[in-house]
Amino acid sequence: MFIDTHAHLNFPDFASDLPAVLERSRKQGVTRMIVVGAGKGMEGNPEAVELARGTPGIFATVGLHPHEAREFSPAALSELRALLQAPRVVAVGECGLDFYRNLSPRREQFRAFEAQLELALQTGRPVSIHCREAHPETLEVLKRARSGGLRGVIHCFSGGMPEAREYVELNFWLGITGAVTYPRSEKLRGVIREMGLSRLLLETDCPFLTPQPKRGTRNEPAYIPWVAEEIGRILSVPVEEVARVTTENANRLFKLEE
């Protein structure tokens, strides 16, 4: 059994064939998926919550992506707090810092990020963190928040071993996507060799980051086994062991229950 811990199944890319997407995923052993509310502005959060409410095997997160941090307000924070009380909502996010695209001013990104971390601490939820070209700043923010028992996942981890060690010390897991299958991802493969399985989670980030064998097409949860197989190849362990440990990791972090 696999768990896709980061999927954007509420995006328009899946509007026409979501039932078929879910069926293909289950046939490949991907029996649980976490739909991330962030990424469509605030409107994406109730969509993710509704998907989780009405679909077996689906859970949700709610948050505001750093690209949309300019939308953050006290009203948005109140809405997120209320949505966290809905059934099968398991985390805050994805939230964080993106200094690659800078689609929101950095000041606004910090403000939204720190408020969502505080919300996660207040509600006892883990947090899914987006970090692109901002590892030093993200680590600085997390270190300030660590005393409250913060935990979570660094979504689509893109750093090296120094960052990986620091995140793990801060009680974070590393999300591994189809990017691990790309020819130029040797740095990420090196991190996995040194880290082993104990702090890894499987993600698609679908519809993005399609694994190499299907690159150029829409990504979907059914492709998670390619991510697991590559991790198994890197670590010289059976894919079944990758599935077992990463599933235990996801259940431990997100406390998934039907």
Residue pairs with C-beta under 8 A, 6 or more apart in sequence:
1 29
1 30
1 31
1 32
1 243
1 247
2 28
2 29
2 30
2 31
2 202
2 224
2 225
2 228
2 243
2 246
2 247
3 30
3 31
3 32
3 33
3 34
3 201
3 202
3 246
3 247
3 250
3 251
3 256
4 25
4 30
4 32
4 33
4 34
4 202
4 203
4 204
4 206
4 221
4 224
5 34
5 153
5 175
5 201
5 202
5 203
5 250
5 254
6 34
6 36
6 94
6 128
6 153
6 155
6 156
6 175
6 177
6 203
6 204
6 205
7 33
7 34
7 35
7 36
7 203
7 204
7 205
7 206
7 221
8 35
8 36
8 39
8 205
8 206
8 207
8 208
9 18
9 21
9 33
9 35
9 51
9 58
9 206
9 221
10 35
10 37
10 40
10 44
10 47
10 48
10 51
11 39
11 40
11 207
13 206
13 207
13 218
14 21
14 207
14 220
21 220
21 221
21 222
22 33
22 55
22 57
22 221
24 220
24 222
25 31
25 33
25 220
25 221
25 222
25 224
26 57
27 222
28 221
28 222
28 223
28 224
28 225
29 225
29 243
30 221
30 222
30 224
30 225
31 57
32 57
32 58
32 59
32 250
32 256
33 57
33 58
33 59
33 221
34 58
34 59
34 60
34 61
34 90
34 91
34 254
35 48
35 51
35 52
35 58
35 59
35 60
35 61
36 48
36 60
36 61
36 63
36 93
36 94
36 128
37 44
37 45
37 46
37 47
37 48
37 49
37 60
37 61
37 62
37 63
37 83
38 44
38 45
38 61
38 62
38 63
38 64
38 65
38 68
38 93
38 94
38 95
38 130
39 65
39 67
39 94
40 47
41 64
41 68
41 71
42 64
42 68
42 71
42 76
42 79
45 62
45 63
45 79
45 80
45 83
46 83
48 60
48 61
48 62
49 60
49 62
49 83
49 86
49 89
51 58
51 60
52 58
52 59
52 60
52 86
52 87
52 88
52 89
53 86
53 87
53 88
56 258
57 258
58 88
59 88
59 89
59 90
59 254
59 256
60 86
60 88
60 89
60 90
61 89
61 90
61 91
61 92
61 93
61 94
61 128
62 80
62 83
62 84
62 89
62 92
62 93
63 80
63 92
63 93
63 94
63 95
63 116
63 127
63 128
64 71
64 72
64 76
64 80
64 95
64 112
64 116
65 94
65 95
65 98
65 130
66 95
66 96
66 97
66 98
66 103
66 104
66 109
66 112
66 113
66 130
67 98
67 101
67 103
67 104
68 103
68 104
69 104
69 105
69 108
69 109
69 111
69 112
69 113
70 104
70 105
70 108
72 108
72 111
72 112
72 115
77 115
77 116
77 119
80 92
80 116
80 119
81 119
81 123
83 89
84 92
84 119
84 123
84 125
90 125
90 126
90 254
90 255
90 256
91 120
91 125
91 126
91 127
91 128
91 152
91 254
92 116
92 117
92 119
92 120
92 123
92 125
92 126
92 127
92 128
93 116
93 127
93 128
93 129
93 130
93 152
93 155
94 128
94 129
94 130
94 155
95 112
95 113
95 116
95 117
95 127
95 128
95 129
95 130
96 109
96 113
96 129
96 130
96 131
96 134
96 138
96 155
97 106
97 109
97 110
97 113
97 130
97 131
97 132
97 134
97 137
97 138
97 141
98 109
98 130
98 131
98 132
98 133
98 134
99 106
99 132
99 133
99 134
99 137
100 132
100 133
101 132
104 112
110 137
110 141
113 141
114 141
114 145
116 127
117 127
117 141
117 142
117 145
117 150
118 145
119 125
120 126
120 127
120 150
120 152
121 145
121 148
121 149
121 150
126 151
126 152
126 153
126 253
126 254
127 150
127 151
127 152
127 153
128 152
128 153
128 155
128 175
129 138
129 142
129 152
129 153
129 154
129 155
129 172
130 155
130 156
131 138
131 154
131 155
131 158
131 159
132 158
135 159
135 163
139 163
139 166
139 167
139 170
142 150
142 167
142 170
142 172
143 170
146 170
146 171
149 171
150 170
150 171
151 171
151 172
151 253
152 171
152 172
152 173
152 253
153 172
153 173
153 174
153 175
153 201
153 253
154 167
154 172
154 173
154 174
154 175
155 175
155 203
155 205
156 175
156 177
156 179
156 203
156 205
156 209
157 164
157 167
157 174
157 175
157 176
157 188
157 191
158 179
158 188
159 167
159 191
160 187
160 190
160 191
161 190
161 191
161 194
161 195
164 174
164 191
164 194
164 195
167 174
168 174
168 195
168 199
172 199
173 199
173 200
173 201
173 249
173 253
174 191
174 195
174 199
174 200
174 201
175 201
175 202
175 203
176 188
176 192
176 200
176 201
176 202
176 203
176 227
176 231
177 203
177 204
177 205
177 209
177 227
178 204
178 205
178 209
178 210
178 211
178 212
178 215
178 219
178 223
178 226
178 227
179 185
179 188
179 209
180 188
180 189
180 192
180 227
180 230
180 231
180 234
181 211
181 212
181 213
181 226
181 227
181 230
182 212
182 215
183 212
189 230
189 234
192 200
192 231
192 234
192 235
193 234
193 235
196 235
197 231
197 235
197 237
197 241
197 242
197 245
197 246
197 249
198 245
198 249
199 249
200 231
200 245
200 246
200 249
201 246
201 249
201 250
201 253
202 224
202 227
202 228
202 231
202 242
202 246
202 250
203 227
204 219
204 220
204 221
204 223
204 224
204 227
205 219
206 218
206 219
206 220
206 221
206 223
207 218
207 219
207 220
208 219
209 219
210 216
210 217
210 218
210 219
210 223
211 219
211 223
211 226
211 227
211 230
212 226
213 226
214 223
214 226
225 239
228 239
228 242
228 243
228 246
229 239
229 242
231 242
232 238
232 239
232 241
232 242
235 242
250 256
